[in-house]
Amino acid sequence: MWRRIQKFLASFIPALVLLVYIGVMVCLLNRWDSMVAVTLIPFWAWAAAGMGVCLLSWILFRGIAAPVVFTIWLVTAIGISEETHGLVRELIQSVDPKTVPADAEILRVVSFHSTDEVTAYDEIAELQPDIVLLQGAARNEEILEFSDRLFGMDGAYLSNGRNAILAKGEFINTQEAEEGEAIHARLRLKNGFLIDITSLQLPPCIPTRSIWKPKTWQHLTERRKENRSQLRLFLGENQITRSNTARLVGGGFNTPAGDDIFRPLESNQMSDAFKKAGEGWGNTYRAKYPILRLDQIWVSDNLLPVKTTTATLPGSDRRAVLSELIISASEE
């Protein structure tokens, strides 16, 4: 009798885990708002759970089905997880470093979310940025002093209380969001190149312990819709068509990478800088043991990411994002 039960469970449990795998993959591919509780959970977490059940099934009941399903989860996790891609790029770079053309114009962008009264000005300065996006910004006088320290007379800064932009260049147009969740500016570099910059801090839409409760599920669904609409509003209706104007959006999206709220950015032909050229462990939250990539930098196609990393700075529960971009404007 026990052998029959053992044989049944050796097939039934892996089959059930395989159905979960199919369901998760379908949800990830379609990103339905109604299935936000499934898609907000990082795939590596789903894979860890699936592989754990398969391993336990094999230990208890043996059979070939459990190792097969285990392998499916493992291969898929390695193939689609951004964490894996970043670590592989870092390894390749250490073995065969890629070189940047000597005449390339490199733009260094730092995005940092400060959650402490003391912002990590010294550490940010060491990164030698050309543009700094701050969320949870400090007092205006402190930002002005920091801007002078970074760029001297060649710099400018903007702040609306929660967000700030510091840059080497001249701001020629600015706009603040009504509720202070973002600040927009057009920056003109010394060479005349224009960059439309947005520094933002969206409301959280992240997995929690109560994610499976109907009330939490509904709240996350509505929050995703609101954040996606807000991003669409920030971007405006028109795509950039001029080769001498770029667009850069960065800050605290407060939603795991790959979620559907990023669709407006993709529709505007923008790219996630870490997905394009990320190296190392790209997650930013929480700083000590980051498991979610809530802070990102997105760029238009005339800003080419060559390297994007994260850095642990004091005064925050998140890691900063540093992206090196090549200005790739073409002649019209």
C-alpha positions in Angstrom: 0.0 0.0 0.0 2.8 2.4 1.0 4.6 1.7 -2.3 1.5 2.7 -4.3 1.1 5.9 -2.3 4.9 6.6 -2.7 4.7 6.0 -6.5 1.6 8.2 -6.8 3.2 11.1 -4.8 6.5 10.8 -6.7 4.5 11.8 -9.8 1.7 13.9 -8.4 3.8 16.4 -6.4 6.2 17.3 -9.3 3.2 17.5 -11.7 1.6 20.0 -9.3 4.8 22.0 -9.1 5.1 22.0 -12.9 1.5 23.4 -13.1 2.6 26.2 -10.7 5.6 26.8 -12.9 3.4 27.1 -16.0 1.0 29.4 -14.2 3.7 31.7 -13.0 5.3 31.9 -16.4 2.0 32.8 -18.1 1.4 35.5 -15.5 4.9 36.9 -16.0 4.6 37.0 -19.7 1.2 38.7 -19.7 1.6 40.9 -16.6 -2.1 41.1 -15.9 -3.0 43.7 -13.3 -5.4 41.2 -11.7 -2.4 38.9 -11.1 -0.1 41.5 -9.5 0.4 39.4 -6.4 2.0 36.7 -8.5 4.2 38.9 -10.7 5.5 41.2 -8.0 7.3 38.2 -6.4 10.8 37.9 -8.0 11.1 34.8 -10.1 14.1 33.5 -8.1 11.8 33.3 -5.1 9.3 31.2 -7.0 12.1 29.1 -8.4 13.6 28.6 -4.9 10.2 27.4 -3.6 9.6 25.1 -6.6 13.1 23.6 -6.4 12.7 23.1 -2.6 9.4 21.2 -3.0 10.9 19.0 -5.8 14.0 18.3 -3.7 11.8 17.3 -0.7 9.7 15.1 -3.0 12.7 13.3 -4.3 14.1 12.7 -0.8 10.8 11.3 0.4 9.4 9.5 -2.7 12.3 9.3 -5.2 11.2 9.0 -8.9 12.5 10.8 -12.0 9.8 13.5 -12.2 11.1 15.5 -9.3 14.7 16.0 -10.7 13.2 16.9 -14.1 10.9 19.6 -12.7 13.7 20.8 -10.4 16.0 21.3 -13.5 13.2 23.2 -15.4 12.9 25.7 -12.5 16.7 26.0 -12.2 17.4 26.5 -15.9 14.6 29.1 -16.2 15.8 31.0 -13.1 19.3 31.2 -14.5 18.0 32.2 -17.9 15.6 35.0 -16.9 16.8 36.3 -13.5 18.5 39.7 -13.8 20.7 38.8 -10.8 22.3 36.1 -12.8 22.9 38.3 -15.9 24.6 41.0 -13.8 26.9 38.5 -12.1 27.8 36.9 -15.4 28.6 40.3 -16.9 30.8 41.2 -14.0 32.7 37.9 -14.4 33.2 38.5 -18.1 34.3 42.0 -17.5 36.9 40.8 -15.0 38.3 38.3 -17.5 38.0 40.3 -20.7 37.4 44.0 -19.9 35.6 45.9 -22.6 37.1 49.2 -23.7 35.3 52.5 -24.3 36.3 54.5 -27.4 38.7 57.3 -26.4 36.6 59.9 -28.1 33.4 58.8 -26.4 31.5 61.3 -24.2 30.9 59.6 -20.9 28.1 60.8 -18.7 28.0 59.5 -15.1 24.6 59.4 -13.4 24.0 58.6 -9.8 20.5 58.0 -8.3 20.3 57.9 -4.5 17.5 57.6 -2.0 18.3 59.2 1.3 16.3 58.0 4.4 18.5 59.6 7.0 19.0 63.2 8.1 22.6 62.9 6.9 22.9 62.5 3.1 26.1 60.7 1.9 27.5 63.7 0.1 31.1 62.7 0.5 30.5 59.2 -0.8 28.5 60.5 -3.8 31.2 63.0 -4.6 33.8 60.1 -4.8 31.7 58.6 -7.6 32.5 61.7 -9.7 29.0 62.1 -11.2 27.8 64.5 -13.9 24.2 64.2 -12.9 22.8 63.3 -9.4 19.2 62.3 -8.8 18.3 62.6 -5.1 15.1 61.3 -3.5 14.3 62.2 0.1 16.4 65.3 -0.5 17.9 67.4 2.3 17.5 71.1 2.9 18.0 73.5 -0.1 21.0 75.1 1.4 22.8 71.8 1.8 22.0 70.8 -1.8 23.3 74.2 -3.0 26.5 73.7 -1.1 26.9 70.2 -2.4 26.2 71.3 -6.0 28.9 74.0 -5.7 31.3 71.4 -4.3 30.7 69.0 -7.2 30.5 71.3 -10.2 31.4 74.8 -9.1 30.2 77.5 -11.5 29.5 74.8 -14.1 26.7 73.2 -12.1 23.1 73.8 -11.3 20.5 72.2 -9.0 16.8 72.0 -8.5 14.8 70.8 -5.5 11.1 70.4 -4.6 11.5 69.1 -1.1 11.4 65.3 -1.8 13.4 65.2 -5.0 16.4 67.0 -6.3 18.5 67.1 -9.5 22.1 68.3 -9.5 24.0 68.4 -12.8 27.0 69.8 -14.6 25.3 72.1 -17.1 22.5 74.6 -17.3 18.8 74.0 -16.7 16.7 75.8 -19.3 13.2 74.5 -18.3 11.8 73.0 -15.1 8.6 71.5 -13.8 7.5 70.1 -10.5 4.8 67.4 -10.0 1.8 68.7 -8.1 2.3 66.5 -5.0 6.1 66.6 -5.0 6.6 63.0 -6.2 8.8 64.1 -9.1 10.7 66.9 -10.6 11.4 67.4 -14.3 14.1 69.5 -15.9 15.7 70.0 -19.3 19.5 70.1 -19.0 21.8 71.7 -21.6 25.3 70.3 -21.5 28.4 72.4 -22.5 28.4 70.8 -25.9 24.8 71.8 -26.5 23.3 68.4 -26.0 19.9 68.4 -24.3 18.6 65.9 -21.7 15.1 65.8 -20.3 15.6 64.5 -16.8 13.0 63.2 -14.3 13.8 62.4 -10.7 10.9 60.6 -9.1 9.7 58.7 -6.0 6.6 56.6 -6.6 4.4 55.1 -3.8 5.5 51.5 -2.9 4.1 48.6 -4.8 6.1 45.7 -3.4 5.4 42.2 -2.1 4.6 41.9 1.6 3.8 39.1 4.0 0.1 39.8 3.6 0.2 39.8 -0.2 -2.2 36.9 -0.6 -4.9 38.6 1.5 -7.7 39.9 -0.8 -7.5 43.5 0.6 -3.7 43.7 0.1 -4.0 42.1 -3.4 -6.6 44.7 -4.4 -4.6 47.5 -3.0 -1.5 46.5 -5.0 -3.6 46.2 -8.1 -4.8 49.7 -7.7 -1.4 51.0 -6.8 0.1 49.5 -9.9 -2.5 51.2 -12.1 -1.9 54.5 -10.4 1.9 54.3 -10.7 1.7 53.3 -14.4 -0.6 56.3 -15.1 1.7 58.6 -13.2 4.7 57.4 -15.2 2.7 57.9 -18.4 1.9 61.5 -17.3 5.5 62.2 -16.5 6.6 61.1 -19.9 4.0 63.0 -21.8 2.4 62.0 -25.0 5.2 62.7 -27.5 8.3 60.6 -28.2 11.6 62.2 -28.6 12.6 62.3 -32.3 15.5 64.8 -32.3 19.0 63.3 -32.2 20.4 66.0 -30.0 17.8 65.5 -27.2 17.8 62.6 -24.8 15.6 61.5 -22.0 16.6 60.2 -18.6 14.2 59.0 -15.9 15.5 57.7 -12.6 14.9 57.3 -8.9 12.7 55.3 -6.6 10.1 53.4 -8.8 9.4 51.4 -5.7 8.3 48.5 -7.8 10.4 45.4 -8.6 12.1 45.4 -12.0 10.1 44.0 -14.9 6.7 45.0 -13.6 4.1 46.3 -15.9 4.3 49.9 -14.6 7.4 50.2 -16.7 5.4 49.7 -19.9 5.1 53.5 -20.6 8.9 53.7 -20.5 9.3 50.8 -22.9 6.6 52.3 -25.2 8.7 55.5 -25.3 11.6 53.5 -26.6 13.5 53.8 -23.3 15.8 51.2 -21.8 16.6 50.0 -18.3 20.3 50.9 -17.8 20.9 47.9 -15.6 19.2 45.5 -17.9 21.3 46.8 -20.8 24.7 46.9 -19.0 24.3 46.0 -15.4 27.2 44.4 -13.6 27.1 42.6 -10.2 24.2 42.3 -7.9 21.8 45.0 -9.1 19.2 44.8 -6.4 18.9 47.9 -4.2 16.5 47.1 -1.4 17.4 46.6 1.4 20.9 47.9 1.4 22.5 45.2 3.5 20.7 42.2 1.9 19.1 43.5 -1.3 16.4 41.3 -2.8 14.4 43.8 -4.9 15.6 46.3 -7.5 13.3 49.2 -6.7 15.7 52.0 -7.8 16.5 52.3 -11.5 17.8 54.5 -14.3 16.0 54.5 -17.7 17.4 56.2 -20.8 16.5 56.9 -24.4 18.3 55.2 -27.2 20.7 58.2 -27.7 22.2 57.5 -24.3 24.0 54.2 -24.5 24.6 52.4 -21.1 28.1 50.9 -20.9 28.2 50.1 -17.2 25.6 50.2 -14.4 26.3 49.1 -10.8 25.0 49.7 -7.3 26.8 51.0 -4.3 26.1 50.9 -0.5 26.2 54.4 0.9 25.5 55.6 4.4 22.2 57.3 5.3 19.9 55.0 3.4 18.2 51.6 3.5 18.8 51.3 -0.2 21.8 51.1 -2.5 22.6 53.9 -4.9 22.6 53.3 -8.7 25.5 54.4 -10.8 25.3 54.3 -14.6 27.9 55.3 -17.1 26.3 56.4 -20.4 27.8 57.3 -23.8 26.1 60.2 -25.6 25.4 58.8 -29.0 23.7 61.6 -30.8 23.9 61.4 -34.6 23.9 64.0 -37.2 20.5 65.0 -38.5 
